[in-house]
């Protein structure tokens, strides 16, 4: 039987316990979280959505992600950077997303800061990936909230004008984008052999 922090699905696969109880969470766990992501647009999206998540549950963001993608032009950096106060006002009235002025304005500002970077956003973010992968954690208690790398990434992003990119938020980004792999030992997605066949 799985440990308490793991769960076994009706498909027979063992997963991190946080993915249980919601189909969207399970899909996100299986298909996205911890998988190396290098697409610049999707990385920009993750920066923005992790900022919106601050103070909220991630499932709240996942359920609203289609609306976020619609109102922010699929997170096309150039189009988001061109948004103005009239767009902010429109989004503040849109009940489908998180109506937080600071976070909406930060998304627009972060797009402009992304365009001002002296290298592509994917290269910038991945330059902060840990040099040596950690062993798979055996419990959530072993998963850090902040690391030296997330501190450094946060510091450099803020220096370049990004907002809502604190070190805890940036560690969540590193987890989501696969710079680190925090799937628990025993989860079928943990480690380089993370496939259903390897988990059976």
C-alpha positions in Angstrom: 0.0 0.0 0.0 1.2 3.6 -0.6 2.5 5.7 2.2 0.1 8.2 3.6 1.6 11.0 1.5 1.0 8.9 -1.7 -2.2 7.8 -3.2 -3.1 5.0 -5.6 -5.6 5.9 -8.4 -8.2 3.8 -9.9 -5.7 3.2 -12.8 -3.4 1.4 -10.4 -0.7 4.2 -10.5 0.8 5.6 -7.3 0.9 9.4 -7.2 1.8 12.3 -4.8 -1.1 12.6 -2.4 -1.8 16.2 -3.3 -3.1 15.1 -6.7 -5.9 13.0 -5.2 -9.5 14.1 -5.2 -9.7 16.3 -8.2 -9.3 15.2 -11.9 -7.7 18.5 -12.9 -5.1 18.2 -10.2 -4.4 14.6 -11.3 -4.0 15.7 -14.9 -1.7 18.5 -13.9 0.4 16.2 -11.7 0.7 13.5 -14.4 1.2 15.7 -17.5 2.8 19.0 -16.4 4.2 19.3 -12.8 7.9 18.5 -12.7 8.3 18.0 -16.4 11.1 20.2 -17.9 9.5 23.1 -19.7 11.6 25.2 -22.1 8.8 26.9 -24.2 9.2 30.7 -23.6 5.5 31.4 -23.7 4.6 28.7 -21.3 7.3 29.7 -18.9 6.1 33.3 -19.0 2.6 32.0 -18.3 3.9 30.0 -15.4 5.6 33.0 -13.9 2.4 35.0 -14.2 0.1 32.3 -12.8 2.4 31.5 -9.9 2.1 35.2 -9.0 -1.6 35.0 -9.2 -1.6 32.0 -7.0 0.1 33.8 -4.1 -2.3 33.4 -1.1 -4.6 31.0 -2.9 -4.7 27.3 -3.7 -3.2 26.2 -7.0 -6.5 24.4 -8.0 -8.1 27.8 -7.9 -5.7 28.9 -10.6 -5.9 25.7 -12.6 -9.7 26.0 -12.9 -9.4 29.6 -14.1 -6.4 29.0 -16.5 -8.5 28.9 -19.6 -9.9 32.3 -18.8 -6.5 33.7 -17.9 -5.2 32.5 -21.2 -8.1 34.2 -23.0 -7.8 37.6 -21.3 -4.0 37.6 -21.5 -3.8 36.7 -25.2 -2.5 33.2 -24.5 0.3 34.9 -22.7 1.9 36.2 -25.8 4.5 38.5 -24.3 4.3 41.2 -26.9 0.6 41.5 -26.7 0.5 41.4 -22.9 3.2 44.1 -22.8 1.0 46.3 -25.0 -2.0 46.2 -22.6 -2.9 49.4 -20.8 -5.1 50.8 -18.1 -8.3 50.2 -20.1 -7.3 46.5 -20.2 -6.7 46.5 -16.4 -10.2 48.0 -15.8 -11.7 45.4 -18.1 -10.0 42.5 -16.3 -10.9 43.9 -12.9 -14.6 43.4 -14.0 -14.0 39.8 -15.2 -15.3 37.4 -12.6 -13.6 34.4 -14.4 -10.1 35.4 -13.2 -8.5 36.6 -10.0 -9.5 40.3 -9.9 -6.4 41.7 -8.1 -5.2 45.0 -9.5 -1.6 44.5 -8.3 -1.3 41.0 -9.9 -2.9 42.1 -13.2 -0.6 45.1 -13.4 2.4 42.9 -12.5 1.5 40.5 -15.4 1.6 43.4 -17.8 4.8 44.8 -16.2 6.4 41.4 -16.2 5.8 41.0 -20.0 7.6 44.3 -20.5 10.4 43.2 -18.3 10.6 40.0 -20.3 11.0 41.9 -23.5 13.8 43.9 -21.9 15.9 40.8 -20.9 19.2 40.4 -22.6 18.5 36.7 -23.3 15.4 34.6 -23.9 13.3 34.0 -20.8 13.7 30.3 -21.0 17.5 30.5 -21.0 17.4 33.0 -18.2 15.2 30.8 -16.0 17.1 27.6 -16.7 20.4 29.2 -15.8 19.2 29.0 -12.2 18.5 25.2 -12.3 20.4 23.3 -9.6 23.6 21.8 -10.9 23.0 18.5 -9.1 19.6 16.9 -8.9 18.4 15.9 -5.3 17.3 12.5 -4.5 13.5 12.1 -4.6 11.9 13.3 -1.3 10.2 10.6 0.7 7.8 13.0 2.4 6.5 16.5 1.9 8.4 17.5 5.0 11.6 17.1 2.9 10.4 19.5 0.2 11.8 23.0 0.7 9.8 26.2 0.3 12.9 28.2 -0.7 16.3 27.2 -2.0 19.4 29.2 -2.8 18.5 28.9 -6.4 15.0 30.2 -6.0 16.4 33.1 -3.9 18.9 33.9 -6.6 16.2 33.7 -9.4 13.9 35.9 -7.4 16.6 38.4 -6.7 17.6 38.7 -10.4 14.0 38.9 -11.6 13.2 41.7 -9.2 16.4 43.5 -10.2 15.0 43.5 -13.7 11.6 44.8 -12.8 9.5 41.7 -12.3 6.9 41.7 -9.5 5.2 38.9 -7.5 8.3 36.8 -8.0 9.4 36.1 -4.4 11.7 33.2 -3.6 8.8 30.9 -2.5 6.8 31.7 -5.6 10.0 31.1 -7.7 10.5 27.7 -6.1 7.0 26.8 -7.0 7.9 27.9 -10.6 11.0 25.7 -10.5 8.9 22.7 -9.4 6.2 23.4 -12.0 8.7 23.9 -14.9 10.8 20.9 -14.0 14.0 22.7 -12.9 13.6 20.4 -9.8 11.7 17.2 -9.5 9.8 17.0 -6.2 7.6 14.1 -7.0 7.8 11.8 -3.9 9.8 8.6 -4.0 7.2 5.9 -5.0 5.2 8.2 -7.2 5.2 6.9 -10.8 6.3 10.3 -12.0 9.4 10.4 -9.8 12.8 10.3 -11.3 14.1 9.5 -14.9 12.2 6.2 -15.1 8.8 7.9 -14.4 6.5 6.0 -16.7 3.5 3.8 -16.1 5.4 0.8 -17.1 8.1 1.5 -14.6 5.5 2.0 -11.9 3.7 -1.2 -12.4 
